Amino acid sequence: MPRAGLTPASVTEAGAALADEVGFAQLSMGLLAERLGVRTSSLYKHVAGQADLVHRIAVQAGHELADAIRDAIQGRAGSDAFTAGAQAMRTYVKQHPGRYAAGNAARSTGPDDPLVAVVDRVLASWAAMVRGYGIGSGQEIHVLRMVRTMLHGFATLEAANGFQIDVGVDDSFTWMVDFIDHGLRSLDGA
């Protein structure tokens, strides 16, 4: 019989919080069981194993990231939307580095996988960030990949304390966002 109070959702949330605390690479079923005060075998009543846990955390993280970007850009367009969305992503990764890493580690199991839908939500959030630039459909995928690469790289390096040079990280982030904004405004059709 499952322990009272534990559900797949509560185990997933506890796993996400633990991944943020100890780092995604350190997340394990044993450590999670210890945190929840149960035997490791008890977790298997709620999640199928480590891969299932990571997959569930990835889905949760995708929804959270998409929501954060959506909320930040609501009512904004162009540079304002891009800047607000970029900052929302940066903040999310800094606050939730473990669950964000899980989101990048999980792989879809097929077209009906909830991860597919959440990845589409995140892509739609990024697309909404750049919609005001009037980018043509032929360039949109390139823009989205560039935005993801630059924001992901900066945010994950920052979350890992990877910027050791004595120059303000906020200043560097602002400079990067302004640089991307300038490039997006210079595209044909923008």
SVG drawing of the C-alpha trace seen along z (x, -y; Angstrom):
<svg xmlns="http://www.w3.org/2000/svg" viewBox="-3 -47 41 49">
<polyline fill="none" stroke="black" stroke-width="0.4" points="0.0,0.0 1.4,-3.4 2.4,-5.7 -0.2,-8.2 0.4,-11.6 2.7,-10.3 1.5,-10.5 3.3,-10.6 2.9,-14.4 4.2,-14.8 7.2,-12.5 7.9,-14.4 7.7,-17.8 10.0,-16.4 12.4,-15.1 12.4,-18.5 13.1,-20.3 15.9,-17.9 17.5,-18.3 17.5,-22.0 19.1,-21.6 21.8,-19.0 22.2,-19.3 20.6,-17.2 23.7,-14.9 23.4,-14.0 19.6,-13.2 18.9,-9.5 16.0,-7.4 17.9,-6.6 18.5,-10.2 14.9,-11.1 13.6,-8.2 15.8,-9.3 14.4,-12.9 10.8,-11.6 11.4,-9.3 10.6,-6.1 12.4,-3.1 13.6,-3.4 11.4,-0.5 8.4,-2.5 9.0,-5.2 8.4,-2.6 4.7,-2.6 4.6,-6.2 7.3,-6.4 8.7,-3.6 12.3,-4.5 15.0,-7.2 14.3,-7.7 10.5,-8.1 11.3,-10.5 13.5,-12.6 10.9,-12.5 8.2,-13.7 10.4,-16.5 11.2,-17.5 7.5,-17.8 6.9,-19.9 9.9,-22.1 8.7,-22.7 5.3,-23.9 6.9,-26.1 9.3,-27.7 6.6,-28.2 4.4,-29.8 7.2,-32.1 8.0,-33.3 4.3,-33.7 3.6,-35.7 6.7,-37.9 5.9,-38.8 2.1,-39.3 1.1,-42.6 4.6,-43.3 6.0,-43.2 9.3,-43.5 12.3,-44.4 10.2,-44.7 8.8,-41.1 12.2,-39.7 14.0,-41.3 11.2,-40.3 11.2,-36.7 14.9,-36.4 15.1,-37.6 12.3,-35.2 14.2,-32.3 17.4,-33.4 15.6,-33.8 13.9,-30.4 17.2,-28.6 18.9,-30.3 16.1,-29.4 15.6,-25.9 18.9,-24.6 18.2,-20.9 14.8,-20.7 15.9,-22.8 18.7,-20.3 16.2,-17.4 14.2,-19.2 17.3,-19.1 18.1,-15.5 14.7,-13.8 13.8,-12.4 10.4,-11.9 9.0,-8.4 6.7,-9.1 4.1,-11.5 1.6,-11.0 4.3,-11.7 3.4,-14.8 7.0,-15.9 6.2,-16.6 3.4,-18.9 5.4,-20.8 8.3,-21.2 5.8,-22.7 4.7,-25.1 8.2,-26.3 8.9,-26.8 5.6,-28.7 6.8,-30.9 10.1,-31.6 8.3,-32.3 6.0,-34.8 9.1,-36.5 10.3,-37.2 7.0,-37.5 7.1,-41.3 10.2,-41.4 8.2,-40.3 10.6,-37.4 9.6,-35.4 8.6,-31.7 11.7,-30.6 13.9,-32.2 11.9,-31.4 13.5,-28.1 17.0,-29.6 16.0,-32.4 14.5,-30.1 17.6,-27.9 19.8,-30.9 17.7,-32.3 17.6,-29.0 21.4,-28.5 22.3,-31.9 19.9,-32.1 20.5,-28.5 24.2,-28.9 24.3,-32.1 21.8,-30.9 23.3,-27.5 26.8,-29.0 25.5,-31.6 23.6,-28.9 26.8,-26.9 28.8,-29.9 30.7,-29.8 31.4,-33.5 34.4,-34.2 35.7,-37.5 35.1,-40.5 32.6,-42.2 28.9,-42.5 27.0,-39.5 23.9,-41.6 25.7,-44.0 26.9,-41.1 23.3,-39.7 21.9,-43.1 24.6,-43.5 23.9,-40.1 20.1,-40.7 20.7,-44.1 23.0,-42.5 20.4,-39.8 17.7,-42.4 19.8,-44.5 20.4,-41.5 16.7,-40.5 15.7,-44.1 18.2,-44.0 16.7,-40.9 14.9,-41.3 11.2,-41.6 11.7,-42.8"/>
</svg>
